[in-house]
Amino acid sequence: MSGLRAWMVQRVSAVYMLFFIVFLLAHFLVDPPRSYAAWRDWVMSPAIGVSASVFGAALLAHAWVGLRDVILDYVRPAALRLSLLGLLALALATLGVWFIRIVWLGHG
């Protein structure tokens, strides 16, 4: 992914994350959860689960494009660059699995 496609991923993911964060802030200002059970029920609802999953995917895609560009721009040795990109991909994949485990299975 490079050029216009990477730029679009950055912009679209940033806009979605902004809207989702504004939605969360507005929801918690208007109708804050009264207990942990109410908060957990709200978070575990399908609509919020899907929205949070899209947020997680947008966050990971945004991080991948941004950090990938930094590595490609500033790391010159090809072997080190490839190693860092592999570690970054592994770290982001691990965070993605952890995020899914939290949102969909309710485990920390």
C-alpha positions as CSV (number, residue, x, y, z in Angstrom):
1,M,0.0,0.0,0.0
2,S,1.5,3.3,-1.0
3,G,0.7,6.7,-2.4
4,L,-2.9,7.6,-2.6
5,R,-4.2,4.4,-1.1
6,A,-2.1,4.8,2.1
7,W,-3.1,8.5,2.3
8,M,-6.8,7.5,2.0
9,V,-6.4,4.9,4.7
10,Q,-4.8,7.5,7.0
11,R,-7.6,10.0,6.4
12,V,-10.6,7.7,6.5
13,S,-9.4,5.9,9.6
14,A,-8.6,9.3,11.4
15,V,-12.1,10.6,10.5
16,Y,-13.8,7.4,11.7
17,M,-11.8,7.4,15.0
18,L,-12.7,11.1,15.6
19,F,-16.4,10.4,15.1
20,F,-16.3,7.3,17.3
21,I,-14.5,9.2,20.1
22,V,-16.9,12.1,19.9
23,F,-19.8,9.6,20.0
24,L,-18.4,8.0,23.1
25,L,-17.8,11.3,24.9
26,A,-21.3,12.5,24.0
27,H,-22.9,9.2,25.2
28,F,-21.0,9.2,28.5
29,L,-21.9,12.9,29.1
30,V,-25.6,12.4,28.3
31,D,-26.1,8.9,29.7
32,P,-23.2,7.7,31.9
33,P,-23.4,4.1,33.1
34,R,-24.6,3.8,36.6
35,S,-22.8,0.6,37.4
36,Y,-20.2,-1.8,36.0
37,A,-22.9,-4.2,34.9
38,A,-24.6,-1.4,32.9
39,W,-21.3,-0.3,31.4
40,R,-20.5,-3.9,30.4
41,D,-23.9,-4.5,28.9
42,W,-23.6,-1.4,26.8
43,V,-20.1,-2.3,25.6
44,M,-21.1,-5.9,24.9
45,S,-24.2,-4.9,22.8
46,P,-23.8,-5.9,19.1
47,A,-23.9,-2.3,17.7
48,I,-21.2,-1.0,20.1
49,G,-19.2,-4.2,19.5
50,V,-19.2,-3.8,15.8
51,S,-18.5,0.0,16.1
52,A,-15.6,-0.7,18.5
53,S,-14.2,-3.4,16.2
54,V,-14.2,-1.0,13.3
55,F,-12.5,1.5,15.6
56,G,-9.9,-1.1,16.5
57,A,-9.3,-2.0,12.8
58,A,-9.1,1.7,11.9
59,L,-6.6,2.3,14.7
60,L,-4.4,-0.6,13.6
61,A,-4.5,0.4,10.0
62,H,-3.7,4.0,10.9
63,A,-0.8,2.9,13.0
64,W,0.5,0.5,10.3
65,V,0.5,3.1,7.6
66,G,2.1,5.8,9.8
67,L,4.8,3.6,11.4
68,R,5.5,1.8,8.1
69,D,6.1,5.2,6.4
70,V,8.5,6.2,9.2
71,I,10.4,3.0,8.9
72,L,10.6,3.2,5.1
73,D,11.7,6.8,5.2
74,Y,14.4,6.6,8.0
75,V,15.7,3.0,8.1
76,R,18.2,2.4,5.3
77,P,19.6,-1.1,5.7
78,A,17.2,-3.4,3.9
79,A,17.5,-6.3,6.4
80,L,16.9,-4.0,9.4
81,R,13.9,-2.4,7.6
82,L,12.4,-5.8,6.8
83,S,12.9,-6.9,10.4
84,L,11.3,-3.8,11.8
85,L,8.4,-4.1,9.5
86,G,7.9,-7.7,10.5
87,L,8.1,-6.9,14.2
88,L,5.6,-4.0,13.6
89,A,3.2,-6.4,11.8
90,L,3.5,-9.0,14.6
91,A,2.9,-6.4,17.3
92,L,-0.1,-4.9,15.5
93,A,-1.6,-8.4,14.9
94,T,-1.1,-9.2,18.5
95,L,-2.9,-6.0,19.6
96,G,-5.7,-6.8,17.1
97,V,-6.2,-10.3,18.7
98,W,-6.1,-8.8,22.2
99,F,-8.7,-6.1,21.1
100,I,-11.0,-8.8,19.7
101,R,-10.7,-10.8,22.8
102,I,-11.6,-7.8,25.0
103,V,-14.5,-6.6,22.8
104,W,-16.1,-9.8,21.7
105,L,-15.2,-12.2,24.5
106,G,-15.2,-9.8,27.4
107,H,-11.8,-11.0,28.6
108,G,-8.9,-8.7,29.5
